Each structure stands twice: as structure tokens, then as C-alpha cells.
């Protein structure tokens, strides 16, 4: 009886025989080098896009359902990554990849072994920080064994590198690339209207409350009253969370004694107007461009039905950012912005008023906006660096 646990462990750890279940891969067209991607998540799109942009003859294909879901425009070679050695060898032989990229994936041991035997380089991209696992020792040994077959491990920060070293990865095979992040489309706007409003509002301090629920309306109103004490010609632009809430929001602002221009009524923000109320959130690309400071609505008094806007929206368009503590929808992005000094965290209506007043100083807002832009664009820079590393495994890479 004492031998049973050891026997069960041996059965779990031993290589599994081929079950003859090899799938015939569907290869991307062309005759350029093939790069296979397995895994998925936020890193998939930026990495694939950067590889394609740097070298147009490279064929990209995905392995398994996760990568196919995150990269629907790429050819899916097979629906399921082979779990046995024979099928993995067959896949490598038929597909003849020049490189394999694992994107935050569970390590496919059979595929790693087959790639190692065939001399195909494998890059593992760990887009999230690598932390110490609390798994049973045998599972940890399996991970370390699989990791030993990875040609290169790309991690986002120094702490992850230290953890990778602890797990037995050779220092020469670990590279710190920075934090990968999805590359977001910059919100558009009507260029002619932007130029007209910019000329009309020239020399006025403009700040924006984006996507605010009614529960935050009073806090935003009080903050603007505080701002007006510093810069009496300041203009607040308010974009309500829901279009149906615009009349009530406009009424609250008027009740506070502020003069209002309502976009829904085609009002123009004249020199004496103190607040411009947008009809909805459809023109945020325009408002972000005009505002030097943006408060991200729903982060002080969250709305149960709608998540706050993505913080990289204003960051990409040159606006300093204020936000409350409710950041669950975009935790990693908010932490990046906070670490860079690109966003101001407030925990109460009074703190919002203080932050909005403080950021009427053009130099302070400009420094924050520059830092925010740097964070938002860093994802593309990291993706390009990662692509260059992957492509260095292919002969004749174009740098």
C-alpha cells in the first residue's frame, strides 16, 4: 500500500504514448516563414500586429481555441494543441514553423518537447507579472521541466525576472520587455468641428467629466464651483452616462446657479457659458481633445449597469486624468497610469474638487497629460520590441 502514491505519481509524470490523434494542420497561404501563436489574452493582438507590421512575408497561425478567439483574423492551424508526443511531432513536421510563441499559456509539454527535438525556437511571453505559485511540488517540477525547453522567456518587470530565476530559468534566456497592453483605437472626432470649437474656446480652461452617472452629478457640480474660484472663465464639459439622464443633469446644473449650454438643444458655448452638457458619450473623442483635464465618471459612485470608460481613452488624446477608487474594470491600466504620475486618485467629492482646482495650473496638467500619453503609447513600443525579439529567430529578419 505505501507504494501506491508513488505509482500514481509515476503514471502522472511519465510521457504519454501517442494516441494517433494527430490533426492535419490548415496552413496559412504563402511560402514565407511560419510563426505559430498559442495562448491569447491582451498580449495576442499587439504581438501579432507588430510581427506583421515589421515583416510582411511572415505567415501567422494560431494553435488552439484561445488564440483563435483572440486573433480571429489569423488562420487556425488546429483546434486543439496535441497532448501526446507523437501528435506533436507530426504537427511540427507538417507545419514546419520557424518559431513558436506562447502567450500567457499553460505550457504544452508535448509541443515543447517536439519543438525542442526539431530545433524550433519557442518564446514564452508572460504579459502579467510572474508570481510565486503555491502548487504541489510535483506540479512545480513539471512547470520547471517545461520551462527548461523554452528558448526565451519575456517578462514585464524585474520582479518577474527574479521569480523566473527562482524557478530555474537561465539568466541568458530571460528578457524584461515592459508591460504589454492592448493597442486601442484612438476615438475619432469631426475635425472641422474641433477646429471651430478650439477657436471659439481659446484661452479658456476646459475640463471634462466623462460618462458620469446622476449619483456623481453633485460632486462634479461642486468641483466646478471650486474650479471657478481659481479660474473664473473655466468651462466644464459633462457627458452623461445615459442619454436619458441629460435633462435631469442639465436641471441640476442650472439649479446650482451655473449657466448651461445643452448640446441636445444645439446651444453654443458662448463666453458666459460655464457648463456644456453633451447629449451622450458619442462625441468623447471631441471632448477629450478639447479638455486639458478629464474626470472619469463612475469611479466615485459606480453605476451597477455600466463599467467606467477605459482610462487610455483620454490618455491617448492629451488629457490629464482624475479618477475615484472604483477601478476594477481596468486595474492594470490604472496602476500603470498611477505609477507614472499620470492620474490623480480621489476618494471623495471634496478630494475631486481639490484635484480639479489644482489641475487648473497649466504646467501641472501638462506634465500629467504627457505622462499619460507615454503610458498609453508604451504598449505599442513594447509590442514592437517583442516582435523584434521573436523575428530575430528567423533568418534574414528585417529590423
C-alpha positions in Angstrom: 0.0 0.0 0.0 2.7 2.6 0.7 3.8 2.2 -2.9 0.5 3.4 -4.4 1.1 7.1 -4.1 4.5 6.7 -5.8 2.9 4.6 -8.6 0.2 7.1 -9.1 2.7 9.9 -9.3 4.9 8.0 -11.8 1.9 7.5 -14.0 1.1 11.2 -13.9 4.7 12.3 -14.7 5.6 9.7 -17.3 5.4 10.7 -21.0 2.1 9.7 -22.6 2.2 7.4 -25.7 1.0 8.7 -29.0 -2.8 8.0 -29.4 -2.7 8.5 -33.1 -4.9 11.6 -32.9 -2.7 13.9 -34.9 -4.7 16.6 -36.7 -3.9 17.8 -40.2 -3.0 21.5 -39.9 -4.5 24.1 -42.1 -1.6 26.2 -43.1 -1.7 29.9 -44.0 -1.2 30.6 -47.7 2.2 31.7 -49.0 5.7 30.5 -48.7 7.2 32.8 -46.0 8.3 31.7 -42.6 5.5 30.5 -40.3 5.1 31.7 -36.8 2.7 29.8 -34.6 0.9 31.5 -31.7 -0.6 29.6 -28.8 -2.5 31.2 -25.8 -4.2 34.5 -26.1 -5.3 37.4 -23.8 -4.4 41.0 -24.0 -0.9 40.4 -25.5 -2.1 38.5 -28.5 -3.3 41.3 -30.7 -0.4 43.7 -30.2 2.2 41.0 -30.7 0.6 39.6 -33.9 0.1 43.1 -35.3 3.7 44.1 -34.5 5.1 41.0 -36.1 3.0 41.5 -39.3 4.0 45.2 -39.5 7.7 44.5 -39.1 7.9 41.7 -41.7 5.1 41.3 -44.2 6.2 37.9 -45.6 5.8 36.2 -42.3 2.8 33.8 -42.1 1.0 33.8 -38.7 -1.2 31.0 -37.5 -2.8 30.1 -34.2 -2.9 26.8 -32.2 -5.9 26.0 -30.1 -9.2 27.7 -29.3 -7.9 30.5 -27.0 -5.6 32.1 -29.6 -8.2 31.7 -32.3 -10.7 33.5 -30.2 -8.3 36.4 -29.6 -7.0 36.5 -33.1 -10.0 35.7 -35.3 -8.3 37.1 -38.5 -5.5 34.6 -38.4 -5.6 31.0 -39.7 -6.2 28.4 -37.0 -4.0 25.5 -37.8 -5.6 23.1 -35.4 -8.4 23.4 -32.9 -6.6 21.6 -30.0 -3.0 21.6 -29.1 -1.7 17.9 -29.1 -1.2 16.5 -25.7 0.8 13.4 -26.8 4.3 13.3 -28.2 3.5 11.6 -31.5 0.9 14.1 -32.5 3.1 17.0 -31.5 6.0 15.7 -33.6 3.6 15.2 -36.6 2.3 18.7 -36.2 5.8 20.2 -36.1 6.8 18.1 -39.1 3.8 19.1 -41.2 3.6 22.8 -40.3 7.4 23.3 -40.3 7.2 26.5 -38.1 10.2 28.9 -37.9 9.1 30.0 -34.4 6.5 29.3 -31.8 5.2 32.0 -29.5 3.3 31.1 -26.3 1.1 33.9 -25.0 0.3 33.5 -21.3 -0.5 29.9 -22.0 -0.4 26.7 -19.9 2.8 25.2 -21.1 2.0 22.4 -23.7 4.7 19.9 -22.7 4.3 17.6 -25.8 4.6 20.6 -28.2 7.6 22.0 -26.3 9.3 18.6 -26.4 8.6 18.2 -30.1 9.8 21.8 -30.9 13.0 21.2 -28.8 13.7 18.0 -30.8 13.2 19.8 -34.1 15.2 22.8 -33.1 12.3 25.2 -33.4 12.7 28.2 -31.0 9.9 28.8 -28.5 9.3 32.2 -26.9 7.1 32.4 -23.9 5.5 35.8 -23.3 4.4 36.4 -19.7 2.4 39.7 -20.1 1.2 39.7 -16.4 3.7 39.8 -13.5 5.1 36.4 -12.7 4.3 35.4 -9.1 5.4 32.5 -6.9 2.9 29.6 -7.3 1.7 27.6 -4.3 1.2 24.4 -6.2 2.2 20.9 -5.0 5.9 20.2 -5.5 5.3 17.8 -8.4 3.3 20.3 -10.4 6.0 22.9 -9.8 8.6 20.4 -11.1 6.5 19.9 -14.2 6.4 23.6 -14.8 10.2 23.9 -14.4 10.7 21.0 -16.7 8.5 22.5 -19.4 10.2 25.9 -18.9 13.6 24.4 -19.4 12.5 23.7 -23.0 11.5 27.4 -23.7 14.2 29.2 -25.7 13.3 32.6 -24.3 11.0 34.0 -21.5 9.8 37.6 -21.9 8.6 39.1 -18.7 7.1 42.6 -17.9 9.2 43.7 -14.9 12.3 43.0 -12.8 10.3 41.2 -10.1 9.1 38.7 -12.7 12.6 38.2 -13.8 13.6 37.4 -10.2 10.8 34.9 -9.9 11.8 33.3 -13.2 15.4 32.9 -11.9 14.0 31.3 -8.8 12.2 28.8 -10.9 15.4 27.8 -12.5 15.4 29.7 -15.8 18.9 30.6 -17.0 19.6 34.3 -16.8 20.5 34.5 -20.5 17.0 33.2 -21.5 15.1 35.9 -19.6 14.4 39.3 -21.0 12.5 42.2 -19.4 10.4 43.9 -22.1 8.0 46.0 -20.1 4.2 45.8 -19.8 2.3 44.6 -22.9 -1.1 46.2 -23.2 -3.8 46.2 -25.9 -3.3 48.9 -28.5 -6.6 50.8 -28.5 -8.1 52.7 -31.4 -8.0 56.5 -30.7 -11.5 57.8 -30.5 -12.3 59.9 -33.6 -13.9 63.3 -33.9 -15.2 65.7 -36.5 -12.1 67.7 -37.4 -13.8 70.8 -38.7 -16.0 71.0 -35.5 -12.9 70.5 -33.3 -11.1 73.4 -35.1 -14.2 75.6 -34.8 -14.7 74.9 -31.1 -11.0 75.2 -30.4 -11.0 78.7 -31.8 -14.2 79.6 -30.0 -13.0 78.4 -26.6 -9.4 79.6 -27.0 -7.8 80.8 -23.7 -10.4 79.1 -21.6 -9.5 76.4 -19.1 -11.6 73.3 -20.1 -12.1 70.2 -18.1 -14.4 67.2 -18.8 -16.5 64.8 -16.7 -16.8 61.7 -18.9 -19.7 59.3 -18.6 -20.9 60.4 -15.2 -24.0 58.8 -13.6 -26.5 61.0 -11.9 -25.2 59.9 -8.5 -22.0 61.8 -9.2 -23.6 64.9 -10.6 -23.5 66.9 -7.4 -19.8 66.1 -6.8 -18.9 67.3 -10.3 -21.0 70.5 -9.9 -19.3 71.3 -6.6 -15.9 70.6 -8.1 -16.6 73.0 -10.9 -17.7 75.7 -8.5 -14.4 75.2 -6.8 -12.6 75.5 -10.1 -14.3 78.7 -10.9 -12.9 80.2 -7.8 -9.5 79.7 -9.3 -10.2 80.3 -13.0 -13.5 82.2 -13.4 -13.6 81.6 -17.1 -13.3 77.8 -16.8 -15.6 75.6 -18.8 -16.9 72.2 -17.7 -18.0 69.7 -20.3 -20.2 67.0 -19.0 -21.0 63.8 -20.9 -23.8 61.9 -19.1 -23.6 58.2 -18.7 -27.0 57.7 -20.3 -28.7 60.0 -22.8 -32.0 59.8 -20.9 -30.3 61.4 -17.9 -29.2 64.5 -19.8 -32.3 66.6 -18.9 -32.1 65.8 -15.2 -28.3 66.5 -15.3 -28.8 69.9 -17.0 -31.5 70.8 -14.5 -29.2 70.0 -11.5 -26.5 72.2 -13.0 -28.9 75.1 -13.6 -30.3 74.7 -10.1 -26.7 75.3 -8.8 -26.7 78.7 -10.5 -24.4 77.8 -13.4 -25.1 78.9 -16.9 -25.6 75.9 -19.2 -25.2 75.2 -22.9 -27.1 72.0 -23.9 -25.7 70.1 -26.9 -29.1 68.4 -27.3 -30.7 71.8 -27.9 -27.9 72.9 -30.3 -26.7 75.6 -27.8 -23.3 77.1 -28.4 -20.9 77.5 -25.5 -20.7 81.3 -25.6 -18.3 83.3 -23.5 -20.6 83.5 -20.5 -21.5 79.7 -20.5 -19.9 77.8 -17.6 -21.0 74.3 -18.5 -21.5 72.5 -21.8 -23.7 69.4 -21.3 -23.2 66.8 -24.1 -26.1 64.8 -25.3 -24.4 61.5 -24.7 -20.9 59.8 -24.8 -20.8 59.5 -28.6 -18.5 62.6 -29.0 -16.0 61.9 -26.3 -13.2 61.9 -29.0 -14.0 65.6 -29.4 -14.3 66.4 -25.7 -11.1 64.6 -24.8 -9.2 66.7 -27.3 -10.6 70.0 -26.0 -10.2 69.2 -22.3 -6.8 69.5 -20.5 -8.2 67.5 -17.6 -10.7 64.6 -17.5 -12.6 63.1 -14.6 -13.5 59.5 -15.4 -17.1 59.1 -14.4 -18.4 56.1 -12.4 -15.2 55.8 -10.4 -16.5 57.6 -7.3 -20.1 56.4 -7.3 -20.2 53.4 -9.7 -23.2 52.5 -11.7 -24.1 48.9 -11.4 -25.1 48.5 -15.0 -22.2 50.2 -16.8 -18.4 50.0 -16.3 -16.4 53.2 -16.3 -14.7 54.2 -19.6 -11.2 52.9 -20.4 -8.5 55.2 -18.9 -6.4 55.1 -22.1 -9.1 57.0 -24.0 -8.2 60.4 -22.5 -4.5 59.4 -22.1 -4.2 58.9 -25.9 -5.6 62.4 -26.5 -3.5 64.6 -24.2 -5.7 64.9 -21.2 -4.6 64.7 -17.6 -6.8 62.2 -15.6 -8.7 62.3 -12.3 -10.4 59.1 -11.0 -12.0 57.6 -7.9 -11.2 54.3 -6.2 -13.5 52.1 -8.3 -11.0 50.8 -10.8 -12.0 47.1 -11.0 -12.8 47.2 -14.7 -9.2 48.4 -15.7 -7.0 47.7 -12.7 -3.7 47.1 -14.6 -4.1 50.3 -16.7 -5.0 52.5 -13.7 -1.9 51.1 -11.9 0.3 51.9 -14.8 -1.0 55.5 -15.0 -0.8 55.9 -11.3 2.8 54.7 -11.2 3.8 57.1 -13.9 2.2 60.1 -12.1 -0.3 60.4 -15.0 -3.6 60.1 -13.0 -4.8 61.6 -9.8 -6.7 59.4 -7.4 -9.5 61.0 -5.3 -11.6 59.3 -2.7 -14.4 61.8 -2.0 -16.3 64.7 -3.6 -14.1 67.1 -1.6 -11.0 65.5 -3.0 -12.4 65.7 -6.5 -12.9 69.5 -6.0 -9.4 69.9 -4.7 -7.8 67.9 -7.6 -9.8 69.7 -10.3 -8.8 73.0 -8.8 -5.2 72.0 -8.5 -5.1 71.0 -12.2 -6.2 74.4 -13.4 -2.5 75.1 -13.3 -1.5 74.5 -16.9 2.0 73.2 -16.2 0.8 70.6 -13.7 -1.9 69.3 -16.1 0.5 69.3 -19.0 3.0 67.1 -17.1 0.3 64.6 -16.2 -1.0 64.6 -19.7 2.4 63.9 -21.1 3.0 61.1 -18.7 -0.5 59.6 -19.5 0.3 59.7 -23.2 3.6 58.0 -22.6 1.9 55.1 -20.7 -0.8 54.7 -23.4 1.7 54.5 -26.2 4.2 52.3 -24.3 2.2 49.2 -25.2 3.0 49.7 -28.9 6.7 50.2 -28.1 6.8 47.0 -26.0 4.9 45.1 -28.7 7.5 46.2 -31.3 10.3 45.2 -29.0 8.8 41.8 -28.5 8.2 41.3 -32.2 11.8 42.2 -32.9 13.0 39.6 -30.4 10.7 36.9 -32.0 11.8 37.7 -35.5 15.4 37.5 -34.5 14.9 33.7 -34.6 14.2 33.9 -38.3 17.0 34.2 -40.9 17.0 37.4 -42.8 14.9 39.3 -40.3 14.2 42.9 -41.3 14.8 45.2 -38.4 
